[in-house]
Amino acid sequence: MDGAERQASAARARQVAQALEEDIVLGWLQPRERLIEEDLATRFEVKRHVVREAIAELERMGLVERVQNKGAAVRMLSPTDVRQIYFVREALETLAAKQIPLPPGPETLAALTDIHEQHSAAVDQGDSRAAFRTNIAFHNALFGACGNPHLIELIRNLAQKAHGVRSYTAADPEHLAKAKEDHWAMIEALRAADRERLVQLCRDHLKPSRDAYIAALEQRFGKVG
């Protein structure tokens, strides 16, 4: 395989990984569900080594794990894992909210408003994949405004690791409508320079996905660690 072929293969693997990431977040692939290379190669019309690269990327993201004698499967975070991850997420994201200059510059408000409108349109059109991606973009822009690149990196990495936790809410119309309201309220808090309100919104925004995942997990598998 020459350099151009390797680049094309890597690009295709990223596309497959992105599609599977969305499937996991949107609940179309469930915790513990196996990822069968042959089936995925057929679905995406790629060779199996491309599928293996994509699965390896999902492993690095913390969304997939290797199960002995079974191969790759969607990672199931235990309720304890989820509570611990979200404890840290809350600490990091509220810390970032406390560091955002208030009121922010007009460029920041304009960017957040534009992303909010894109997210709202995706929700209204029932485009779950676009809603997922624009939701990520909104939070990247929001916490990116804190100006601390190390904090921003930690927030993004941990949010990515927790993508699977959103599998029970990311495609739910009621949850998506609430997310739209929360995003607009965050913009309004920024505009009003209301830091206390912004911090509380960031804290509360995390709870529905966490609680829904734990409840669904315990209903499906019983009480687990």
ZIDA-V594295 format. One record per pair of residues at least 24 apart in sequence whose ideal C-beta (glycine too) atoms are under 6 Angstrom apart, sorted by the first residue. I is the first residue (numbers start at 1). J is the second residue. D is the distance in Angstrom with one decimal. If there is no record, write none. Layout:
<<I,J,D> <I,J,D>>
This chain:
<<9,50,5.7> <12,46,5.7> <12,50,5.3> <13,50,5.0> <13,53,3.6> <13,54,4.7> <16,44,5.1> <16,54,3.8> <17,54,4.1> <17,57,4.2> <17,58,5.6> <22,129,5.1> <22,132,5.9> <24,63,5.4> <24,74,5.6> <24,164,5.3> <25,132,5.6> <25,163,4.8> <25,166,5.2> <25,170,5.1> <26,128,5.1> <26,170,5.2> <26,171,4.7> <27,167,4.0> <27,171,5.9> <29,74,5.1> <31,74,5.3> <31,76,3.5> <32,73,5.5> <32,76,5.1> <33,74,4.9> <34,73,4.9> <35,72,4.4> <61,160,5.6> <62,161,4.0> <63,163,6.0> <63,164,5.5> <78,224,5.5> <78,225,4.1> <79,214,4.6> <80,225,5.3> <82,165,5.7> <82,210,5.8> <82,213,5.9> <82,214,5.8> <85,162,5.3> <86,206,5.7> <86,210,4.6> <89,158,5.4> <89,206,6.0> <90,203,5.7> <90,206,5.7> <92,154,5.6> <92,155,5.0> <93,155,5.9> <93,202,5.0> <94,199,5.1> <94,202,5.5> <94,203,5.6> <96,143,4.4> <96,146,4.1> <96,151,5.6> <97,198,5.1> <97,199,4.7> <97,202,4.7> <99,146,4.1> <100,145,4.7> <100,146,5.1> <102,193,4.0> <102,195,5.8> <103,193,4.5> <104,145,5.6> <104,190,5.4> <108,145,5.1> <111,141,5.3> <112,141,5.5> <112,187,5.4> <115,141,5.9> <116,183,4.9> <120,180,5.2> <123,176,4.6> <123,180,5.8> <128,171,4.5> <132,170,5.8> <138,183,5.6> <165,209,5.4> <165,213,4.5> <166,209,4.7> <168,212,4.5> <168,213,5.4> <168,216,4.6> <169,208,5.8> <169,209,4.9> <169,212,4.9> <175,208,5.9>>
